[in-house]
């Protein structure tokens, strides 16, 4: 009985002294190679003993600590061993800018304003004698520009010549020796580009000119504005009523009747008529104009002469002028 008890005790002691599998693996790893070397059972196998081995190493998280089976996890010896970063880190950062704080303020003083204005070449007056700018308007713009810049006397004439193009530029270069000063240039320029011969041609156009309906680039209102700017510079200048009646003959018959039969139309009224006419047919004639035409042929005054306008005396005077 005693022998049985002693034998059972010795068996229990042997079982307690027998090392477990985890201790064997740990000791084998200690004597054979580094602790970072993976076990011979393959990758991806979970070992509870690895939790004790890697507790002293910096690990990413507690969840990964119990599933470690790869060597050198968490270390980056070379550039290729570094863990991949997120794609967001490679993108450029977007920084909001405060528009109020980042607005550039341009400060101009009396010292640099001349250079700043002269540098704006496209804003300077230009004249090429092709009809876009009237010669007298060009001189007026040049004088205003020079006065605002307070340009020196010796720089005024070269500046004016630099604003010319085409035939006017060649003319200025050819006769530059005759220009003693700016005033001499003004007189010679006006005589050359707005002299009696040029004004006669404009006056002839005022009386016998015609609007080209086949040209889609120029509308009736644009044609009207261009002609008015030319006619106003005539010497002596015609009245607004004379300009309206003369330009009425340039347009188609329906437009001419509407302008001529109106009692003393102003330039603004004529311009509004042409603007309205651009959206209608050139041969369209309102009903009230038919009545006015019939009354004009009979030599009588119609009851509805001007859409309710009660200017009877002006209409009678207008009829007398037309009959004469």
Backbone as numpy.savetxt, mean C-alpha at the origin, in Angstrom:
# Nx Ny Nz CAx CAy CAz Cx Cy Cz
14.21 -89.08 67.87 13.37 -87.88 67.87 14.23 -86.64 67.87
15.31 -86.70 68.67 16.23 -85.56 68.75 16.95 -85.38 67.45
17.31 -86.54 66.85 18.01 -86.44 65.56 17.12 -85.81 64.50
15.86 -86.13 64.53 14.94 -85.55 63.54 14.83 -84.04 63.71
14.74 -83.61 64.99 14.61 -82.17 65.25 15.86 -81.45 64.82
17.05 -82.01 65.13 18.30 -81.35 64.76 18.47 -81.30 63.26
18.06 -82.39 62.62 18.18 -82.38 61.15 17.26 -81.36 60.52
16.06 -81.20 61.08 15.13 -80.18 60.53 15.65 -78.78 60.76
16.33 -78.55 61.93 16.88 -77.22 62.21 18.01 -76.89 61.27
18.89 -77.91 61.04 20.01 -77.66 60.13 19.52 -77.40 58.72
18.44 -78.05 58.31 17.88 -77.79 56.98 17.36 -76.37 56.87
16.69 -75.89 57.94 16.17 -74.52 57.91 17.31 -73.52 57.85
18.43 -73.83 58.62 19.57 -72.91 58.58 20.20 -72.88 57.20
20.30 -74.04 56.57 20.88 -74.09 55.23 20.03 -73.32 54.23
18.70 -73.45 54.40 17.82 -72.70 53.49 17.96 -71.20 53.70
18.12 -70.77 54.98 18.27 -69.34 55.23 19.62 -68.84 54.73
20.69 -69.67 54.90 22.01 -69.23 54.47 22.18 -69.28 52.96
21.34 -70.03 52.26 21.49 -70.14 50.80 21.14 -68.81 50.15
22.05 -68.27 49.36 21.76 -66.96 48.74 20.69 -67.07 47.67
19.93 -66.02 47.52 18.89 -65.98 46.49 19.45 -65.71 45.11
18.58 -65.81 44.16 18.98 -65.57 42.76 19.40 -64.12 42.53
18.73 -63.22 43.22 19.07 -61.80 43.03 20.47 -61.51 43.53
20.85 -62.12 44.68 22.19 -61.90 45.20 23.24 -62.48 44.28
22.94 -63.63 43.69 23.90 -64.24 42.77 24.14 -63.35 41.57
23.05 -62.83 41.03 23.19 -61.94 39.86 23.95 -60.69 40.24
23.68 -60.15 41.39 24.36 -58.92 41.82 25.85 -59.16 41.99
26.21 -60.31 42.68 27.62 -60.60 42.91 28.35 -60.89 41.60
27.67 -61.60 40.70 28.31 -61.88 39.40 28.57 -60.62 38.63
27.66 -59.69 38.73 27.87 -58.41 38.02 28.97 -57.61 38.67
29.15 -57.72 39.97 30.19 -56.98 40.66 31.57 -57.50 40.29
31.72 -58.82 40.13 33.04 -59.40 39.88 33.38 -59.50 38.40
32.40 -59.57 37.57 32.69 -59.78 36.15 32.84 -58.48 35.39
31.95 -57.53 35.61 31.98 -56.28 34.81 31.35 -55.16 35.60
31.15 -54.04 34.91 30.58 -52.85 35.54 29.12 -53.09 35.86
28.64 -52.28 36.76 27.23 -52.42 37.15 26.30 -51.99 36.03
26.86 -51.26 35.07 26.00 -50.77 33.98 25.85 -51.78 32.86
26.62 -52.89 32.96 26.52 -53.89 31.91 25.21 -54.64 32.06
24.49 -54.82 30.95 23.19 -55.51 31.07 23.38 -56.98 31.40
22.40 -57.59 32.01 22.43 -59.00 32.37 22.33 -59.87 31.14
22.64 -61.13 31.32 22.66 -62.06 30.19 21.29 -62.56 29.81
20.26 -62.13 30.54 18.92 -62.61 30.23 18.27 -61.82 29.11
18.94 -60.75 28.61 18.38 -60.00 27.50 17.81 -58.67 27.93
17.53 -57.84 26.95 16.99 -56.50 27.22 15.49 -56.58 27.44
15.01 -55.62 28.20 13.59 -55.51 28.41 13.05 -56.35 29.54
13.92 -57.07 30.27 13.48 -57.91 31.38 13.55 -57.10 32.66
12.52 -57.17 33.43 12.44 -56.39 34.66 13.07 -57.17 35.79
14.00 -56.50 36.52 14.63 -57.10 37.70 14.39 -56.20 38.88
13.90 -56.81 39.95 13.66 -56.01 41.15 14.96 -55.56 41.78
16.07 -56.32 41.56 17.33 -55.95 42.18 17.92 -54.70 41.56
17.55 -54.37 40.33 18.11 -53.20 39.68 17.67 -51.91 40.36
16.59 -51.96 41.10 16.16 -50.77 41.81 17.20 -50.37 42.84
17.83 -51.36 43.52 18.85 -51.04 44.50 20.14 -50.60 43.83
20.44 -51.17 42.66 21.70 -50.85 41.99 21.71 -49.41 41.51
20.61 -48.96 40.94 20.56 -47.64 40.30 19.98 -46.55 41.18
19.82 -46.86 42.48 19.26 -45.82 43.35 20.21 -44.64 43.50
21.52 -44.91 43.43 22.48 -43.82 43.60 22.67 -43.00 42.34
22.15 -43.46 41.20 22.34 -42.73 39.93 21.16 -41.79 39.69
21.43 -40.66 39.01 20.31 -39.75 38.69 19.45 -40.34 37.59
18.22 -40.64 37.91 17.32 -41.27 36.95 16.23 -40.28 36.55
15.61 -40.52 35.39 14.58 -39.59 34.95 13.36 -39.55 35.83
12.87 -40.69 36.25 11.67 -40.73 37.07 11.62 -42.05 37.82
10.74 -42.12 38.80 10.61 -43.35 39.58 10.01 -44.47 38.75
9.17 -44.15 37.78 8.57 -45.19 36.95 9.62 -45.86 36.07
10.51 -45.07 35.49 11.55 -45.64 34.65 12.60 -46.39 35.46
12.75 -46.04 36.74 13.79 -46.64 37.57 13.58 -48.15 37.74
12.34 -48.59 37.74 12.06 -50.01 37.91 12.01 -50.76 36.59
12.20 -50.08 35.47 12.16 -50.73 34.16 13.46 -50.55 33.38
14.53 -50.17 34.08 15.79 -49.90 33.39 16.42 -51.20 32.96
16.74 -51.33 31.69 17.47 -52.49 31.19 18.48 -52.12 30.14
18.64 -50.78 29.81 19.58 -50.32 28.80 20.79 -49.71 29.48
21.98 -49.85 28.89 23.19 -49.26 29.50 23.24 -47.77 29.30
23.91 -47.10 30.26 24.19 -45.67 30.16 22.93 -44.83 30.01
21.84 -45.28 30.64 20.62 -44.50 30.55 20.77 -43.23 31.38
20.42 -42.12 30.78 20.54 -40.84 31.48 21.86 -40.18 31.29
22.82 -40.81 30.55 24.12 -40.21 30.31 24.26 -39.92 28.83
25.04 -38.92 28.52 25.28 -38.53 27.14 26.76 -38.29 26.98
27.50 -39.36 26.54 28.94 -39.22 26.40 29.31 -38.49 25.12
28.53 -38.67 24.05 28.80 -38.00 22.79 27.57 -37.25 22.35
27.74 -36.53 21.22 26.61 -35.75 20.70 25.50 -36.64 20.19
25.87 -37.90 19.76 24.87 -38.79 19.21 24.12 -39.52 20.31
24.68 -39.55 21.53 24.02 -40.24 22.63 23.02 -39.38 23.37
22.95 -38.08 23.00 22.03 -37.19 23.71 20.60 -37.54 23.37
19.72 -37.47 24.35 18.32 -37.76 24.04 17.75 -36.72 23.09
16.82 -37.18 22.27 16.23 -36.28 21.27 15.37 -35.24 21.96
15.53 -34.02 21.53 14.75 -32.92 22.09 13.47 -32.74 21.30
12.59 -31.98 21.85 11.32 -31.72 21.18 11.53 -30.82 19.97
10.64 -30.96 18.97 10.73 -30.13 17.76 10.41 -28.68 18.04
9.71 -28.42 19.12 9.36 -27.04 19.45 10.59 -26.23 19.83
11.62 -26.95 20.39 12.83 -26.22 20.77 13.62 -25.74 19.56
13.48 -26.46 18.41 14.20 -26.06 17.21 13.54 -24.90 16.49
12.27 -24.65 16.76 11.57 -23.57 16.08 11.99 -22.22 16.65
11.99 -21.17 15.79 12.32 -19.83 16.32 11.22 -19.32 17.23
11.63 -18.63 18.24 10.67 -18.11 19.20 9.95 -16.89 18.63
8.68 -16.78 18.93 7.86 -15.64 18.49 7.78 -14.65 19.64
8.23 -13.46 19.37 8.27 -12.42 20.39 7.29 -11.33 20.01
6.39 -10.99 20.89 5.44 -9.92 20.63 6.13 -8.57 20.81
5.87 -7.70 19.86 6.44 -6.35 19.89 5.34 -5.35 20.19
5.62 -4.48 21.05 4.69 -3.41 21.37 4.81 -2.33 20.31
3.74 -2.14 19.53 3.80 -1.17 18.44 4.01 0.25 18.95
3.44 0.53 20.09 3.58 1.89 20.62 5.02 2.19 21.00
5.72 1.18 21.57 7.10 1.41 22.00 8.08 1.35 20.84
7.75 0.55 19.80 8.70 0.36 18.71 8.43 1.26 17.52
7.55 2.21 17.63 7.31 3.15 16.53 8.52 4.06 16.38
8.95 4.17 15.11 10.08 5.05 14.82 9.58 6.47 14.64
10.13 7.36 15.36 9.75 8.77 15.29 10.80 9.53 14.51
10.33 10.27 13.51 11.23 11.04 12.66 11.18 12.49 13.11
12.31 12.98 13.57 12.42 14.35 14.04 13.10 15.18 12.95
12.42 16.23 12.52 12.95 17.10 11.48 13.25 18.46 12.08
14.38 18.98 11.73 14.78 20.31 12.16 14.98 21.19 10.94
15.19 22.45 11.19 15.41 23.39 10.09 16.71 23.11 9.35
17.61 22.33 9.96 18.89 22.06 9.32 18.78 20.95 8.26
17.98 19.91 8.56 17.94 18.78 7.63 16.65 18.71 6.83
15.73 19.64 7.01 14.47 19.56 6.28 14.67 19.82 4.79
15.65 20.68 4.45 15.90 20.95 3.04 16.40 19.70 2.32
17.36 19.03 2.92 17.88 17.81 2.30 16.82 16.72 2.25
15.98 16.66 3.26 14.95 15.62 3.30 13.92 15.83 2.21
13.51 17.06 1.96 12.51 17.33 0.93 13.11 17.17 -0.46
14.32 17.65 -0.64 14.96 17.53 -1.95 15.18 16.06 -2.30
15.37 15.22 -1.29 15.61 13.80 -1.55 14.38 13.12 -2.13
13.19 13.65 -1.89 11.98 13.06 -2.43 11.82 13.52 -3.87
12.53 12.86 -4.77 12.56 13.29 -6.17 11.21 13.11 -6.82
10.52 12.04 -6.51 9.25 11.79 -7.16 8.18 12.79 -6.76
8.37 13.48 -5.65 7.38 14.45 -5.19 7.61 15.84 -5.77
8.70 16.03 -6.44 8.99 17.35 -6.99 8.09 17.63 -8.19
7.88 18.91 -8.53 7.12 19.22 -9.75 7.86 18.73 -10.99
7.10 18.27 -11.96 7.67 17.79 -13.22 6.88 18.40 -14.37
7.58 18.67 -15.45 6.93 19.21 -16.65 7.61 18.62 -17.88
6.79 18.01 -18.74 7.30 17.43 -19.99 6.53 17.90 -21.21
5.53 18.79 -21.03 4.77 19.38 -22.13 4.02 18.33 -22.94
3.47 17.35 -22.25 2.65 16.35 -22.95 1.18 16.46 -22.55
0.83 17.47 -21.79 -0.57 17.69 -21.45 -0.96 17.33 -20.04
-0.10 16.63 -19.29 -0.46 16.25 -17.93 -0.46 17.45 -16.99
0.51 18.33 -17.14 0.64 19.51 -16.28 0.68 20.76 -17.15
-0.12 21.73 -16.77 -0.13 22.99 -17.52 1.15 23.76 -17.21
1.72 24.47 -18.20 2.97 25.20 -17.94 2.86 26.24 -16.84
1.71 26.93 -16.75 1.55 27.93 -15.70 1.38 27.28 -14.33
0.74 26.13 -14.29 0.65 25.40 -13.02 2.03 24.92 -12.58
2.86 24.54 -13.53 4.22 24.11 -13.19 5.02 25.25 -12.58
4.93 26.43 -13.17 5.65 27.58 -12.61 5.15 27.92 -11.21
3.85 27.83 -11.01 3.29 28.11 -9.68 3.78 27.09 -8.65
3.83 25.83 -9.03 4.31 24.79 -8.11 5.79 24.96 -7.79
6.57 25.34 -8.81 8.01 25.53 -8.61 8.27 26.69 -7.65
7.57 27.78 -7.83 7.76 28.94 -6.96 7.38 28.61 -5.51
6.30 27.87 -5.34 5.90 27.48 -3.99 6.94 26.54 -3.36
7.46 25.61 -4.14 8.45 24.65 -3.65 9.72 25.36 -3.21
10.18 26.29 -4.03 11.42 27.01 -3.71 11.23 27.88 -2.47
10.07 28.51 -2.35 9.83 29.36 -1.18 9.75 28.55 0.10
9.17 27.36 0.04 9.08 26.53 1.23 10.44 25.97 1.64
11.26 25.65 0.65 12.59 25.13 0.96 13.58 26.21 1.33
13.23 27.45 1.03 14.15 28.58 1.25 15.50 28.29 0.58
15.38 27.92 -0.68 16.55 27.52 -1.45 17.42 28.72 -1.77
18.71 28.52 -1.79 19.65 29.59 -2.12 19.48 30.02 -3.57
19.82 31.27 -3.85 19.61 31.83 -5.18 20.38 31.07 -6.26
21.60 30.66 -5.96 22.42 29.99 -6.97 21.98 28.55 -7.24
21.12 27.99 -6.37 20.65 26.62 -6.56 19.27 26.55 -7.21
18.59 27.66 -7.36 17.22 27.63 -7.85 17.13 27.23 -9.32
17.94 27.85 -10.16 17.86 27.54 -11.59 18.26 26.09 -11.90
19.36 25.56 -11.34 19.65 24.13 -11.57 18.55 23.21 -11.07
17.92 23.60 -9.96 16.82 22.77 -9.45 15.64 22.77 -10.40
15.29 23.93 -10.96 14.16 24.00 -11.90 14.44 23.18 -13.15
15.66 23.28 -13.66 16.00 22.53 -14.87 15.96 21.03 -14.61
16.30 20.61 -13.39 16.24 19.18 -13.07 14.82 18.65 -13.01
13.83 19.54 -12.92 12.43 19.13 -12.90 11.83 19.02 -14.30
12.57 19.38 -15.33 12.07 19.34 -16.70 12.41 18.01 -17.34
11.59 17.63 -18.31 11.80 16.39 -19.05 11.43 16.61 -20.51
11.99 15.78 -21.37 11.63 15.82 -22.78 12.06 17.10 -23.47
11.14 17.65 -24.29 11.42 18.87 -25.06 11.73 20.06 -24.16
10.99 20.30 -23.08 11.36 21.43 -22.20 12.78 21.33 -21.65
13.24 20.13 -21.33 14.60 19.97 -20.83 15.63 20.31 -21.90
15.40 19.85 -23.13 16.32 20.19 -24.22 16.31 21.69 -24.51
15.13 22.30 -24.42 15.03 23.75 -24.63 15.82 24.51 -23.57
15.70 24.11 -22.30 16.41 24.80 -21.21 17.92 24.63 -21.34
18.38 23.47 -21.75 19.81 23.26 -21.92 20.36 24.05 -23.11
19.54 24.19 -24.14 19.99 24.90 -25.34 20.15 26.40 -25.09
19.21 26.99 -24.35 19.22 28.44 -24.15 19.56 28.83 -22.71
20.29 27.98 -22.02 20.61 28.27 -20.62 21.49 29.50 -20.48
22.32 29.78 -21.45 23.20 30.96 -21.36 22.41 32.26 -21.38
21.17 32.24 -21.84 20.35 33.45 -21.89 19.65 33.73 -20.56
19.64 32.77 -19.66 18.94 32.95 -18.38 19.90 33.54 -17.36
19.76 34.82 -17.10 20.64 35.48 -16.14 20.27 35.11 -14.71
18.97 34.98 -14.47 18.49 34.61 -13.14 17.18 33.84 -13.30
16.53 33.57 -12.17 15.31 32.79 -12.19 14.17 33.56 -12.84
14.08 34.86 -12.61 13.01 35.66 -13.19 13.10 35.68 -14.71
14.31 35.74 -15.22 14.48 35.67 -16.68 14.02 34.33 -17.23
14.29 33.27 -16.48 13.83 31.95 -16.91 12.31 31.88 -16.90
11.66 32.43 -15.88 10.20 32.39 -15.80 9.57 33.06 -17.01
10.08 34.21 -17.39 9.51 34.94 -18.53 9.73 34.19 -19.84
10.94 33.66 -20.02 11.22 32.91 -21.24 10.40 31.62 -21.30
10.23 30.97 -20.17 9.45 29.73 -20.13 7.99 30.01 -20.46
7.40 31.05 -19.90 6.00 31.38 -20.18 5.81 31.76 -21.64
6.76 32.50 -22.20 6.64 32.90 -23.60 6.76 31.70 -24.53
7.58 30.74 -24.17 7.79 29.57 -25.02 6.64 28.57 -24.95
6.16 28.28 -23.75 5.18 27.21 -23.59 3.76 27.71 -23.33
3.58 29.02 -23.15 2.23 29.56 -23.00 2.15 30.97 -23.61
2.76 31.10 -24.76 2.76 32.37 -25.45 1.50 32.56 -26.28
1.44 33.62 -27.09 0.25 33.89 -27.91 -0.08 32.77 -28.88
0.93 32.17 -29.48 0.65 31.08 -30.44 0.02 29.88 -29.75
0.52 29.54 -28.59 -0.06 28.40 -27.85 -1.47 28.73 -27.38
-1.72 29.93 -26.95 -3.06 30.30 -26.48 -4.07 30.33 -27.63
-3.63 30.70 -28.82 -4.54 30.68 -29.97 -4.98 29.26 -30.28
-4.05 28.32 -30.18 -4.40 26.92 -30.42 -5.39 26.41 -29.38
-5.21 26.82 -28.13 -6.13 26.39 -27.07 -7.50 27.04 -27.26
-7.53 28.31 -27.67 -8.80 28.98 -27.92 -9.54 28.34 -29.09
-8.80 27.95 -30.10 -9.41 27.24 -31.24 -10.00 25.91 -30.78
-9.29 25.20 -29.92 -9.80 23.94 -29.38 -11.04 24.17 -28.53
-11.08 25.29 -27.83 -12.23 25.59 -26.98 -13.50 25.78 -27.82
-13.36 26.36 -28.99 -14.54 26.65 -29.81 -14.93 25.47 -30.69
-13.96 24.69 -31.17 -14.26 23.66 -32.17 -13.81 22.26 -31.76
-13.39 22.08 -30.53 -12.93 20.76 -30.11 -14.06 19.76 -29.95
-13.72 18.46 -29.97 -14.70 17.39 -29.83 -14.16 16.31 -28.90
-15.07 15.78 -28.12 -14.72 14.67 -27.23 -14.73 13.36 -28.01
-13.68 12.57 -27.88 -13.56 11.30 -28.59 -14.22 10.19 -27.78
-15.40 9.77 -28.23 -16.13 8.73 -27.50 -15.47 7.36 -27.66
-14.67 7.19 -28.69 -14.05 5.88 -28.93 -12.84 5.63 -28.03
-12.41 6.65 -27.29 -11.26 6.50 -26.40 -11.75 6.14 -25.00
-11.62 4.89 -24.58 -12.15 4.52 -23.26 -11.29 4.98 -22.10
-10.08 5.45 -22.37 -9.18 5.83 -21.28 -9.57 7.17 -20.66
-10.24 8.02 -21.41 -10.59 9.35 -20.91 -12.10 9.44 -20.86
-12.63 9.63 -19.66 -14.07 9.79 -19.50 -14.46 11.24 -19.77
-15.76 11.49 -19.83 -16.24 12.84 -20.11 -15.89 13.80 -18.98
-15.98 13.33 -17.75 -15.65 14.21 -16.62 -14.16 14.53 -16.59
-13.30 13.56 -16.89 -11.86 13.83 -16.94 -11.53 14.80 -18.07
-12.16 14.62 -19.22 -11.96 15.53 -20.34 -12.38 16.95 -19.96
-13.49 17.05 -19.24 -14.00 18.35 -18.81 -13.00 19.04 -17.88
-12.48 18.32 -16.89 -11.54 18.92 -15.93 -10.26 19.36 -16.62
-9.77 18.56 -17.54 -8.53 18.91 -18.24 -8.72 20.18 -19.08
-9.82 20.27 -19.77 -10.06 21.44 -20.62 -10.29 22.70 -19.79
-10.99 22.57 -18.68 -11.23 23.74 -17.83 -9.92 24.30 -17.30
-9.00 23.41 -16.88 -7.71 23.89 -16.37 -6.91 24.61 -17.45
-7.07 24.22 -18.71 -6.39 24.91 -19.80 -7.05 26.25 -20.12
-8.36 26.25 -20.18 -9.08 27.46 -20.58 -8.97 28.57 -19.55
-8.83 28.22 -18.29 -8.76 29.25 -17.25 -7.46 30.04 -17.30
-6.44 29.52 -17.95 -5.16 30.23 -18.05 -5.08 31.12 -19.28
-6.16 31.20 -20.06 -6.16 32.07 -21.24 -6.10 33.53 -20.82
-5.57 34.34 -21.70 -5.49 35.78 -21.45 -6.26 36.53 -22.54
-7.39 37.21 -22.18 -8.03 37.24 -20.85 -8.77 35.94 -20.57
-8.97 35.59 -19.30 -9.64 34.33 -18.97 -11.13 34.40 -19.26
-11.72 33.36 -19.83 -13.16 33.35 -20.08 -13.94 33.11 -18.79
-15.22 33.43 -18.82 -16.08 33.19 -17.65 -16.43 31.71 -17.56
-16.92 31.33 -16.38 -17.30 29.92 -16.19 -18.46 29.52 -17.10
-19.42 30.43 -17.29 -20.56 30.11 -18.15 -20.12 29.93 -19.60
-19.18 30.75 -20.05 -18.67 30.61 -21.41 -17.92 29.29 -21.57
-17.20 28.88 -20.55 -16.48 27.60 -20.61 -17.47 26.43 -20.68
-18.55 26.49 -19.88 -19.53 25.41 -19.88 -20.23 25.30 -21.22
-20.66 26.43 -21.77 -21.35 26.40 -23.06 -20.41 25.97 -24.19
-19.16 26.36 -24.12 -18.21 25.94 -25.16 -17.92 24.44 -25.06
-17.75 23.94 -23.85 -17.48 22.52 -23.68 -18.71 21.66 -23.96
-19.91 22.21 -23.81 -21.11 21.44 -24.11 -21.12 20.98 -25.56
-20.58 21.82 -26.46 -20.54 21.45 -27.88 -19.53 20.36 -28.16
-18.65 20.04 -27.22 -17.66 18.98 -27.43 -18.28 17.59 -27.26
-19.39 17.49 -26.54 -19.95 16.19 -26.17 -21.09 15.81 -27.11
-21.60 14.56 -27.00 -22.72 14.14 -27.85 -23.94 15.04 -27.68
-24.88 14.89 -28.61 -26.02 15.82 -28.68 -26.85 15.81 -27.40
-27.14 14.64 -26.86 -27.96 14.56 -25.66 -27.29 15.27 -24.49
-25.99 15.09 -24.34 -25.26 15.76 -23.25 -25.20 17.26 -23.50
-25.01 17.65 -24.75 -24.96 19.07 -25.07 -26.28 19.77 -24.75
-27.40 19.11 -25.08 -28.70 19.70 -24.80 -28.92 19.86 -23.30
-28.54 18.86 -22.53 -28.74 18.95 -21.08 -27.91 20.06 -20.46
-26.72 20.31 -20.99 -25.87 21.38 -20.46 -26.33 22.75 -20.94
-26.74 22.85 -22.19 -27.09 24.16 -22.74 -28.45 24.64 -22.28
-29.39 23.71 -22.08 -30.74 24.11 -21.69 -30.88 24.36 -20.20
-29.85 24.11 -19.44 -29.90 24.42 -18.01 -29.70 25.93 -17.82
-30.45 26.54 -16.91 -30.32 27.99 -16.69 -29.03 28.34 -15.95
-28.09 28.92 -16.67 -26.81 29.36 -16.12 -26.12 28.27 -15.29
-25.73 27.21 -15.90 -25.07 26.14 -15.12 -23.67 26.55 -14.69
-23.32 26.17 -13.50 -21.97 26.41 -12.99 -21.04 25.27 -13.41
-19.76 25.45 -13.14 -18.80 24.39 -13.46 -19.07 23.12 -12.66
-19.47 23.30 -11.40 -19.75 22.13 -10.57 -20.99 21.39 -11.05
-22.03 22.13 -11.44 -23.24 21.49 -11.96 -22.95 20.74 -13.26
-22.16 21.35 -14.12 -21.81 20.67 -15.38 -20.98 19.42 -15.11
-20.11 19.50 -14.14 -19.29 18.34 -13.80 -20.15 17.20 -13.25
-21.15 17.52 -12.41 -22.04 16.49 -11.88 -22.89 15.87 -12.98
-23.30 16.67 -13.95 -24.07 16.12 -15.07 -23.23 15.11 -15.85
-21.98 15.44 -16.09 -21.11 14.52 -16.83 -20.82 13.26 -16.02
-20.66 13.40 -14.71 -20.43 12.23 -13.88 -21.64 11.30 -13.90
-22.83 11.89 -13.87 -24.04 11.07 -13.94 -24.19 10.44 -15.31
-23.81 11.16 -16.33 -23.94 10.67 -17.70 -23.01 9.50 -17.99
-21.92 9.40 -17.28 -20.97 8.32 -17.53 -21.57 6.96 -17.21
-22.58 6.92 -16.35 -23.25 5.66 -16.05 -24.44 5.39 -16.95
-24.74 6.28 -17.88 -25.87 6.13 -18.79 -25.35 6.13 -20.23
-26.24 5.88 -21.16 -25.87 5.95 -22.56 -25.70 7.39 -23.01
-24.79 7.59 -23.97 -24.54 8.96 -24.44 -25.72 9.54 -25.19
-26.62 8.68 -25.69 -27.79 9.18 -26.43 -29.03 9.26 -25.56
-28.88 8.99 -24.25 -30.03 9.04 -23.35 -30.41 10.49 -23.07
-31.71 10.77 -23.15 -32.20 12.13 -22.91 -33.37 12.05 -21.94
-33.28 12.71 -20.78 -34.39 12.66 -19.82 -35.67 13.25 -20.41
-36.82 12.88 -19.81 -38.11 13.34 -20.32 -38.25 14.85 -20.23
-37.74 15.44 -19.15 -37.91 16.89 -19.01 -37.12 17.63 -20.07
-36.07 17.03 -20.60 -35.33 17.68 -21.68 -36.07 17.59 -23.00
-36.85 16.52 -23.19 -37.68 16.45 -24.39 -38.69 17.59 -24.40
-39.29 17.86 -23.25 -40.24 18.96 -23.15 -39.56 20.30 -23.42
-38.35 20.45 -22.88 -37.62 21.70 -23.09 -37.24 21.87 -24.56
-36.88 20.78 -25.23 -36.53 20.87 -26.65 -37.75 21.23 -27.50
-38.89 20.62 -27.18 -40.10 20.96 -27.93 -40.49 22.41 -27.70
-40.39 22.87 -26.45 -40.72 24.27 -26.16 -39.72 25.21 -26.83
-38.48 24.80 -26.91 -37.47 25.63 -27.56 -37.76 25.76 -29.06
-38.23 24.67 -29.69 -38.56 24.73 -31.11 -39.79 25.60 -31.36
-40.75 25.57 -30.43 -41.94 26.40 -30.58 -41.72 27.84 -30.14
-40.61 28.08 -29.48 -40.35 29.42 -28.98 -41.12 29.74 -27.72
-41.55 28.71 -26.98 -42.30 28.90 -25.75 -41.48 28.38 -24.58
-41.94 28.83 -23.41 -41.29 28.37 -22.18 -42.05 27.19 -21.61
-41.43 26.05 -21.38 -42.14 24.90 -20.83 -42.49 25.12 -19.37
-43.51 24.36 -18.91 -43.95 24.51 -17.52 -42.91 23.94 -16.56
-42.33 22.79 -16.89 -41.31 22.18 -16.02 -39.96 22.32 -16.71
-39.37 23.47 -16.52 -38.13 23.75 -17.25 -36.93 23.09 -16.59
-36.88 23.10 -15.26 -35.65 22.64 -14.58 -35.96 21.83 -13.34
-36.79 20.84 -13.45 -37.07 19.94 -12.32 -37.46 20.71 -11.06
-38.34 21.67 -11.24 -38.79 22.39 -10.06 -38.00 23.62 -9.74
-36.91 23.94 -10.50 -36.16 25.16 -10.25 -36.99 26.35 -10.70
-37.19 27.31 -9.84 -38.05 28.45 -10.14 -37.30 29.65 -10.64
-36.26 29.48 -11.41 -35.50 30.61 -11.94 -36.03 30.94 -13.33
-37.17 31.64 -13.40 -37.82 31.94 -14.68 -37.07 33.02 -15.44
-36.62 34.05 -14.74 -35.94 35.14 -15.43 -34.64 34.67 -16.06
-33.88 33.83 -15.34 -32.63 33.34 -15.90 -32.88 32.45 -17.10
-33.98 31.69 -17.08 -34.27 30.82 -18.21 -34.64 31.65 -19.44
-35.40 32.73 -19.25 -35.77 33.59 -20.37 -34.53 34.23 -20.97
-33.62 34.71 -20.10 -32.39 35.30 -20.61 -31.57 34.28 -21.38
-31.57 33.05 -20.89 -30.83 32.00 -21.57 -31.43 31.71 -22.95
-32.78 31.71 -23.04 -33.44 31.48 -24.32 -33.13 32.59 -25.31
-33.09 33.85 -24.80 -32.78 34.97 -25.68 -31.36 34.85 -26.24
-30.42 34.42 -25.39 -29.04 34.29 -25.85 -28.93 33.22 -26.94
-29.67 32.13 -26.76 -29.60 31.05 -27.75 -30.23 31.48 -29.07
-31.40 32.18 -29.00 -32.06 32.62 -30.23 -31.22 33.64 -30.98
-30.49 34.49 -30.25 -29.62 35.45 -30.92 -28.49 34.73 -31.65
